[in-house]
Amino acid sequence: MHLVGRLFVFSMLPALALAAEPFAGTRELTDTNDFAAAMVGGISRYLERATAASITNRAQYWQADGDPLHRFDKNRARFRELLGLTDVRDPVVLKFVAPATNNVVGSTEIGRGNGYRIFAVTWNVFRGVEGEGLLLVPEGEVKGDVIALPDCDWTPEQIAGLAPGLSPEEQFARRCAEQGCRVIVPSLIDRGERFAGNPGVRSVKHSQRETLWRAGYEMGRTPIAYELQKVFAAADWLEGTRKAPLGIIGYGEGGLVALYAAAADPRFSAAYVSGYFGPRERLWEEPIYRNVFGLLREFGDAEIGALIAPRWLWLDTGKYPNAVHTDANGGAPGRLGRPDELAISQEYERLQKISGAAPLGRSGIASDRLVDEVNRFVLALTGANPASDLKPGSAPQVTGTLPDPAARTLRQYRQILDDTQWLMRESEFTRREFWKRADLKNLGAFTDSVTAYREYFRSNVVGVIPPASLPPNPRTRFLGETNGVRRYEVVLDVHPDVFAYGILCVPTNIQPGERRPVVVCQHGLEGRPVDVSDPAVASQYYHQYGLRLAERGFVTFAPQNPYIGNTRFRQVLRQAQPLGLTLWSFIVRQHEVITDWLASLDFVDPKRIAFYGLSYGGKTAMRVPVLVDRYCLSICSADYNEWIWKNVSARSPYSYLWTGEYDMPEWNLGNTFNYAELSWLILPRPFMVERGHDDGVAPDEWVAYEFAKTRRMYVKLGLVERTEIEFFDGPHSIHGVGTFDFLHRHLNWPAP
């Protein structure tokens, strides 16, 4: 038995001596840090090391297989999966758009250049999503087909030379047409905010592209994937109308799409990428709409470029877009600019090494604007000599009414947003298909079949870091005694720079040899352990429930979770996401160390350790007990929800699309696990929901609808007594009535 047990029984030791001592069996905690800030900073440093290591670790995924064109097909398939390229495109019909005010009656032409004509066009992709832009058609022989992608803040008309704003050298769509190529110029959604939110319903101040990222990420899609699908559909049409060499060229955001398209689709025999190539290890500092979950585990720009080999790839690194997004408008901060020259060179050297003798090149190192080398691109694509020197021909003339760029952007934005809403509505059926391997014959069969789903959740949603690499090395500090409960600060090591911290509450009346149940009490967003367990903190949300439960005889522990620090912790999450990790990756390991340490205490029953969390702590209740076996039950307070609607809905005022909490979306969760399915991963352990009628997180109807699926599964498997929900007439807070009874009953501890 630990000395602490004897201290509680024998009261002859002076109180002051007790107060001065750390918890028995531990070292004294002398640090006076802000442990919450230190925790977030430590996770960030861990991620910095993991990101740097990812460059060399990627080699394990790159084993050449087959002929040069297909040697990396397995990597290409994985790349497509990471981007969310899962939708099947419809057969493509390209339509010529003829504005009613066209100057030429009966004509769809909107412009004419030296040997080519320009048309406004649309083409279908899938489910009402369309590509829209320009088609440039040579009047003579077509030497090749090109998809030309402007930066998202440029318009198709600008790179075709029909609208002002760009130098002739930057009008690369026009240059391709002058060299005899048929060119499709897709429109990309710009970085602005004029249509962000749900036009006509709700406006926000973060960028349009961020709104689409938030809505799509939960559904396993990215803005990049939608734009790639438009490019691929355009390629389908070009390929279906005549056989010609197919190339792709782009600048800025269009350069990103061009690089990714050529890597993902071997139909492109030549790619020219401008204003997008360099090290990607600071991806989390770029705009969030570029975020791809798990990308850096296997792919930097060098690896993506290697997927294009042995096809022709030219990289123009002279000029890059400049853009800044701040968190002042409730969105994610991010910036764009030209990377450091040495960093670009190092990434290019890696590309050369991986791709071997592939035909690639680089230019524009010292240039401050887009270098015009389109002739080189056309020559590589078609094998034909340039039809003119490097200087552009005369500018094309406008012969019709040009498309309205704002109206086009609104259409493009609405179509993608509407598609995310369709995916959201269909997700219930998608998850049903995903879960069809669950065996409902009996409890044993179900438990066995769910193991694979639990591991999928661990690996593909939460993300895995190694188990603790350090002994816990507990350090404690006595905080005080209130109503027969002693409180201690506790710090436990997990990994270098990663630790667990919390407040332990121990009743003073524990008898020698007695083993008590434990309740781990988790605070919410921006919270701290003192909010839960300090008698001096009168929180309207927590009502000192960790201390109240300890007064009832439970041992309690209130951990610090790292969702604190506003933009700081959210950016640390963004550090994690390109590695296929989340903050939950760290929280799970922290709770493993916490519960193992608690289980080692001689007055704790290791089989009776429960979890009870409010708000973000309720999110923890839906995720951590799934993966930490020591938790024998879980209570979710003020968070249980129709979680997919909560993250994706463009209609509901409850939606996270409208808030500053860009940390909420979890990759592809909508197609795999809603809160009901997560509760099935907790089953057969007891599970409870606490819900106030006036809780603004969601309406009662959402909560009840989702919980009905939880309860039905418990009933079908003969466990109806192990789950319940308590509705109470109150706000977003701990109610502590039905939940306390639930704890007493299932932890087998007598109620007072």
Summary of the structure (lengths in Angstrom):
residues: 752
radius of gyration: 29.5
end to end distance: 26.6
largest distance: 104.1
contacts: 2747
relative contact order: 0.12
helix: 40%
strand: 20%
